[in-house]
Amino acid sequence: MRRVCSIIALCLLASSSAASQTFPDFVIRVNMAPETARGALVDSFLAVQPSLPLIEKDTIVHFIFRGTGTSVALAGDMNGWTPASGPLQRLSNTALWYRTAMYEADARLDYKYVVDGVWLLDARNPRTCSGGFGPNSELRMPRCPEQPELVRVPGVPRGTLRDTSLSGAGLGTRTVRVYLPAGYDTLSVACPVILFHDGLDYPGARRRGCDTRQPDRGGRIPPVIAVFVPASDRAPEYSGAKMSAYGAWIANTVMGWVDARYRTRRDAAGRAVMGASDGGNISLYCGVTFPAVFGNVGGQSSNVVGSISSAVQSGPKLPLRVYLDLGTYDIGVLLPRVRGLVSQLIAQGYEHRYREYHEGHSWGNWRARIDDALIFFFGATVPVREVAPEEPSGLFLDPSYPSPARHMTTIPFRTGHDARNKSQPRPHTLHCRTLEILLMSPVTSKNDINDFLAQRTIALIGVSRDKKHFSRRILEEFVKRGYDVRLVHPSADTVDGHVCAKSVSSINGGIDGAMLLVPKEAVRQSVEDCLRAGVTRIWMYGTRGEKGLDPAHIAMARSDGAKVIAGHCPMMFFSDAGWFHRVHGSMQKLFGSYPR
């Protein structure tokens, strides 16, 4: 009787504390409990877990499986889908198996359990993601961005899908699906076109990625026609013996049919081709082989065959814009191929966008980036309008001399009056030190601010651990608006639940812009860190706004090619800013200090 009461008391204690104890504490508790009580302890622990895997301290993951079997393993993006690399350990004599690992706080990984050779979804994880061989369970870490672009927004008109069959010599016949944006029949302008390889398998793209009237992108993408082409003989067509014939069929037959049937832009800048894995390879091939047809190329976790690398590295520079992304948990052989191609694009001066994400070789990774690619390809598209010539006004600069300048330079200039007055044959001149040029140039423009706020991944450097500090409000506002915020702090591991990197240069995946919220004495070091990391947009807000700025720091950043925003509270430039920030902006406009 005493033994039974002890077991009941132990279980009640476990139930009351299970929600607060760590998983290692639980393992110790089970191992120390009487053998007959261990099953009940497992029941109590699992009863208070709303879902699994169990994540602790943002980066520690406990994969937990309960069931019968003689062996249980984890296979997924984290170990190349190799069960032998992910065995789970059985907890004492219970039916619970577990494995502990650490991942980045913003990682997203697909996985399954392999139980006695049978591949299973995690029954206690409600998140799943479509894969090449059916659904997988999805591990989404606490700071992994949600994907609102994959959710249908009520009330937003849908586009339409139309299917046709197209054939090619030696390539067979296949169904080609065309997406027309909402309101296509009423549009008076030609639409950009994007062609997807593996088209009928491209989840997210087919569902709404090209539905450019969704409000979350703020109208930054014009209405786009999308063409989805499935593979027939995938490996030979995308990276093998049929690549040449297939690429020519895409460029000539498919795009010719699309042009004849729909109102499309015919210039290469208005067309894109995109794919994932080997689909990225054939997209790159179409770009370097048919640059007059496709001026934009997208590759996600791409294979890159040697002929493509050679064309970029050794051939003439082509009029191509290239979008690439890669998962840090991707297939091992692809990592050096994609990174090597990026190095070649940089060396040859190609306009490109490249990002790495803590994800794997997965549709869940690729579909979330389609909007980013569309904005890169077509986001700068604006209607062309004629502008009447204006009367000359302002200041007109002639080339300075000597060039290159050292300590002193001379800048010839003319005024608007000079341009109208033909009797003024010689320009005026200004002699000054080269450092003064950097300081006298307009420090901040509204265009630079708009450009900064239009980015996705922002580093906030020096957010305070003090909850009342204004920098915490800035962090809150950026997170609320859906930015991918990365914190940098020299001494804090976390701030407000966000993991901190020690430096900008230690952050994987690239940073679009950095905001400095550090004291004046730390600005120089932060600027140097940003420049080492290749950050080209730097907002120097600091702890005292404009009063905490040193012109030398601005000059240092601008001389390295960075766009600098000097001072100016970022809250003033959010469209839904509170009344205080609107008044702040109005006062700056009144006194002429608001950016133009």
N, C-alpha and C positions, 0 to 999 in steps of 0.2 A: 504493500500500500504506500509506504514511504517513497519507494522508487517511482511509482506512478505519479504521485504528487510532485516529485522533483521534475519529472519530465514535463508535466503540465505547466508548472511555474516557469520552466526554461523557455517553453514555447510562447507563453504569454509575454515574457520579457523580450524575446526575439521579435514578436509581432509589434510591440510598442516602439522598439528602437530600430527596426529594419529600415525605415525611411530615412533615418539620419546617419546610419553607420556606413562606412566605406566598404567596398567589396572585399578588400584584403581583410578588414575586420570580420566580415561575415565568414570568410574562409577559415580564419583562425577559430571563430566561435564554433563552426561545424566540426572541425577536427578535434576540438577539445570536448565536445558534447558526447554523452553516452551514445553508443552505436544505434540504439533503438530510437533515439530522438532526432537523428540527423535528417531523416526524411521530412519530419514535421517542420524542422527549421528551414529546409529548402522551400516547403510550401509557403511558410510565412514570408520568406524573403521575396519570392516571386509574386505573391499576392499584392504587394505594394509597389511593384514595378509596372508602370503604365505601358511601357514598351521596352524593347531591347533592340540593339545592344545598349549596355549601360555606359554612359559617358561621365567621367569625373574630371574636374579641374580643366575643362575645355579641351584637353588633348589626350587624356587617358581613356582607352576604350576597352571594355570587358565584353567579349563575345561569349554569350551564355546559351547553351543548348540543353534541353532536358528531353530525354528519351532513351529508349533501349538501343543497344548496339555494342559492338566490341571495339569499334574505332570511330572517332568523329574528327573531322578536319575542316579547316576553313580554306576556301579557295576564292580568289577574287583579284581585283585590280592591284591589291597591296602585295601580292606574291606571284604575279604572273599566272594566276589561275592554276597553281600547282598545289594539289592537296598535301603532298609530302612536305611542303614548306610551312604548313599551317596546322599541325596537330593540336587538338584540344586536350586538356588534361581532365581526367575524371576527379571529381571532388569526393574523396574518401570512398565509401561504399554506396553513395547515392546515385541517382540517375542524372545528375547534373554534371555537365562538362563545361569547361571554360578555357578561354585564352585571352591574355591581356597584351595590348599593344599600344603604341603612341603614334598619333598622326597630327598633322597641322590642324589648327583650330578651324580653318576654312575648307578642309578637305571634303570631298564627296566621292565615295568609292562603291562599286558594285561588288556583291559577294554572294556565295551560297555555302551551305554546309554539305559535306560529303560524309554520309553515314553508311559505313560498311559498303562503300562503293557507289551508293545511290546519292545523286545530287538533289538537294532539297532547298526550297526557300526557307528563310527564317520565319517560322510560324508566329513568332512574337513581335515581329517588326512589320508594321502596317505599310511601310514605304517600299515600293517596288519600282523598277525602271526597266523598260523594254531593252532587250539585248539582241545580239545576232542569233541567239539560240533560245529565244523565249525570255520571259521576265526574270530579273534578278532582284534580290533584296538590295536595298540602298542604305548605306551608312552616310548620314549627313551630319557633319560636325557642327557645333553650335554657331560658328561664325560663317558657315557656308551660306552665301546669298540665296534667298528664295528666287524662284523663277516666275515672276508674275507674267512674263511675256508668253508663257505656255498656258495661261488660264484664260478662258473665254470671258470677255467683259460683256455683261448684259447690255443690250441696247445698241451695241456697235454693229453696223451692217456687215454681213459676211460677203466674201468674194465667192466666185463660182469656179467649179472644176469641170473641165471638158477633156474627154479621152479620145484618142485616135490611134490608129495602127500605122507604123512606118517600118519600111524594110530597107535593108542595105545588102549589097552584093557580098555574099559570104558571111553576113552578120545576122541573117534571119529576120524575123518580124517580131516586133514588140509593141506593147501598149505605151504610148507617151501621154502623159497627163499635163494639162496646161491650167494654171491658176490665173484667173482674171480678177483684178481688185474690185472691191465694191464700187458700184457706180461707173464701171468701165464704159458702158454704152453712152454715158453722158459726158465723158471726158472729151475735151477738144484738142488735147496734146498727145503726142506719142509717148509711150511708156518705156522706161528702162526695162531690160530683160535680164533675168538670172536663170541659168540652167544648172540643175542639180544632177550629178551622177548618183547612182543608187537611189534614184529619185523616189520610187514608191516605198522605200524603206526609211526615208528621212523624216522621222517623227519630229513634231514641233514645227519644222519648215512647212510641212503639208498642212498641219493643223491651223497655224496662224502666223508663223514667222514672217510671212510676206504680206499679211493683212495690215498694210501700212496705215490704215485709218484708226488703228487702236490708239487710245489716248496716251498710253504710257510713254511713248517716245515723243510726244509733243509735236507731232507733225514733221519730225526731222527726216523722214524718208518719204519721197514722192510715191504715188501709186506705181507698183511694180508688177510686171507679168513674170510669172515663174513657170519654168518648164522642167518637169520631172521625168528623167529618162532612166529606166531600170537597166540593170546588167542582164546580159544573156549568157555570155561565156566570160565570166567576170575577170579571172586572172589574166587570160590572154589579151582581153580587150583593154584592161586598165593598166597592165604593166608588162605585157608579154608580146608575142608574135603578132597579134592583131591590133596593137596599139595604134599603128600608123593608119590602117584602114578605118578603124573605129573613130579616131580623131578627125579624119577627113569627112566621115559621114556626119559627125556631130556638127562640124563647122559649115558644111555645104548643104547637106540634105535636110537635117533637122532645123537649123537656123533659117535656111531658105524657106522651108514650109511655114515656120512661125512668122517670118516677115510677110509672106504672101497672104497669110490668114488674119493677122492682127496688126493694130496700129503700134508699131514698135520703133524705138530709136534705132537708127541704122549705123550711127557712129560707134566706134569701138569703145569709147568712154562710157557709152550708155548700155554696155553689155558686160555681164560677168558670168563666169563658170566656176563651179564650186563642188567639192566632194570631200569625203573623209576616208582616211586610210589609203588604200589603192585608188579610191575615188578622188582623193586629193592629188595623187600622182598623175592621173589622166587629165585632171583639171590643169595642173601645171604644164603638162605636155601640150594641151590645146592652146594655152596662153603663149608659150614660147614658139610654137609652130604656126599659129594663126593669130598673130597680134593685131591684124587688121580686122578681125572678127570679134575678138574678146580683148578689151582693154583692162579688164579687172579679173583677177584670179584669186580663188580662195582654196586653201588646203587645211584640213583639220586632221591632226595626228597623221600627217601624210607620209606615205612611202615616197622616196625621192630617188629615182633611178639615175644612173650615171650620166645619161645623155642630157637630162635636165640640168644637172649641176654644171656640166660642161658648157651648155648653151648660155647659162647665166654668167659663168666665170670667164669664158674665153670668147664668146660671141659678141656681136655688137649690142650695145644697150638698147633694149626694146621699150616701146611706149606702154609699159605695163605697170599697174598698181597691184601689189600682192598683199593679201591677208593670210596670215598663218597663226594657228594656235596649237598648243601641245599640252598634254598632261604629263606632270612630273612622274606619275605612276603608269606611263604609257608603255607600250612594247619596247623592250630595251634597245633593239636594233634601230628603232626610229629616232631615238633621242639625238644621237650624233648626226644623223642625216638631216633632220630638220634644222638643228642648231647650226650645222655647217652651211646649209643653204641660206640661213639668215645672215651669217657672216659674209657670204658672197654678195647678197643683196646690198648690204651696207657698203662693202668695198666698191661695188659698181654704181652706187648712188641711186638705187631703185627706191621709189616711194613705197613704203610698206608699213604694215602694222603687225606686230608679233607679241603674243602674250602666252605665258605658261600658267597653268592652273593645277592645283593639287587634286587632280582627278586622273582617271585612267583612260583606256582605249574604249570609249563607251558612248552610245547614243545619248545618254544622259548628260555627258560633257558637251558633245557637239551641238545638240539642239539648243542649248542655252546661249550659244554664241552667235546664232544666226543674225539676230538683230544688230549685233556689233559689226558683223561683216557688211550687212546692208547699209548701215550708216557710213561705214568707211567707203564703200563703193559709190553710193548714190546720195549720201547725206548732204553733200555740197551742191547738189543740183538745184539751181534756182532759175526762175524764168528770166529770159533775156529781154531787156527793154532798151529802147533807144533813149539816150539822154541828150538834151540840147546842149550845145557848147556854152560854157559859162564865160563871163568876162574874167580875164586873168586877175587874180587877187592873191594875197598872201606872200610867201617867201619862196623863192626858187633857188635851190642850191646847185652849184656846179661842182665837178669833181675836185676834191681837196688835193693838195700837193705839199711836200713830196709824198709819193706812194711807193713803198709802205712808209708810214710816218713813224717817227720815234718819239722824242720828247715834245716837239713842237710841230704844228701843222698850220697850213693856211687854207681857209674855206672861202672860195668866191661865192657871192650870192647876188640875186637881183630881187627887187620888190615887184609887186603887181604893177605899180606905176611905171617901173622901168620897162616891163614887158610891153606896155602900151606906148611908151615914149621912145620912138625910134632914134631920138637924138642922144640917147644914153648908151653909147657903144660898149663901154667897159663895165664889168661887174664891180660891186663893192667887195672888200675882202675883210676877213676876220682872222687874226692871228691868236692862237691859244694853245695851251698844253693839251695833249691827247686825253689825259684823264678828265679834264674839264668837259670834253665833248660827251663822255659817258654820263657825267653828272648833269649836264644841261639838257640832254635829250629828254623827251617826255618820259617820266618815270612810270606812269600808269595810264593805260587807256581802257575805255569801256570794252573794247573788243577783246583785250587780253583777259579781262575779268569774265566776260561771257565765255571765252574759250576755256578758261580754267574750270568754270562751273559746269561746262558741258562734258567734262571728262567722267570716267567711271571709277578709276582706282586712285584714291587720294591718300597720301601719307600726312598725318597730323603729328608734328614733332613737338614734344614737350607738353602734352596735355597734363594738367596738374592732377595729383592724387587728392587734392582738396575738393570735395564735392561742391563747395560754394564758389570755386574759381570760375571765371567767365569762360575759360577754355573748355570746361566741361559742358557748357551750354552749346558751344560750337560743335563739339563732338556729337552731342545729342541731335542737333539739327542736321548734320551731315548724314548720320545714320538713319534718321527719320525719313530723309529724302531718297533713300535707296542707294547711296554711294557705297562702294566697297572701300571701307575705311581701314587703313593700316596705321597702328600707333607706333611711334618711335620714342623711347625714353631711355636715357643712359643708365638708370638705376632701378626702375620699376619693372617687375615681371608682368604685372597686369595693372590696368586702370579701368575701373568700372566694369570688370568682367571681360575686358578686351586684352588679349595677349599683346605684349609690347616687344618689338624688335629693338636691338641695341643700336642699330644704325639703319639708314635707308638702304645702303649698299648691301645689307645682309638679307633684304626682303627678296624672296623669289617671285618671279612672274612679272616684274616690271611695274613702275609707278607712273601714272599719267601726270600727276602734279603733287607738289608738297606745300603744306602750309606751316610756317614757322611760328610757334607759340612760345618761344623760349626767351629768356632774359637777353638783354643786349649783349652781354659778354659771351653768350653761347651762340650768337648768330653766325659768326664767321665759321666756326667748326661745323655748324649745321649746313651752311651753304656749300662748304667744301665736300661734305658728305653727299649732298644732293648732286653736285656736279660729277663726283666719282661714279655715282649710280646712273648717270645719264639722264637725270630729270631735267626737263627743259621748261617747266612751268613752276615758278617759285613765288609763293605769296608770303611776303615778310610782314606778318601782322604783329608778332611779338607780344610782350606783356603790357606795352604802353602805346600801342598803335603807332602812328607816325612819329611821335616824340621819341620812341625807342630805336629809331633807325639811324644807321651810320651810312652816309653816302658812299663810303669806300666799299661797304659790303654790297650795295646795289651795283656799283661799277664792276666789282669782281664777278658777280653773277652774269651781268649783261655782256661783259667782255668775253665770256665763255659761251655765249649764244643763248642764254636762258631768257625767257620772257619773265619779267619781274613785276609783281604788283606790290607797291610800296605802301604799307599801311592800309587804311580803309577797312572798316569792319565788314566782314563778309555777310553779316546778317542784313545789311542794307540792300543787298542785291538779290535776296530771295523774294519771289513774287508775293508770297503770303507772309512777309515779315510783320512783326507786331508794330503797334502804333509808334512805340519809342524809336524803333529803327527807321521807320518811314520818316519821322520827324528829323532824325539824325541826317538822313539822306537829303531832305529838303533844305536843311540848314547849310549843308555843304554846297548844294546848288546855288543857294542864295549868295554865299560868299565866294563862289567861283572855284571851290576846291574839289568839286565832284568830278570823277573821271569822265572824259569825253571820248 
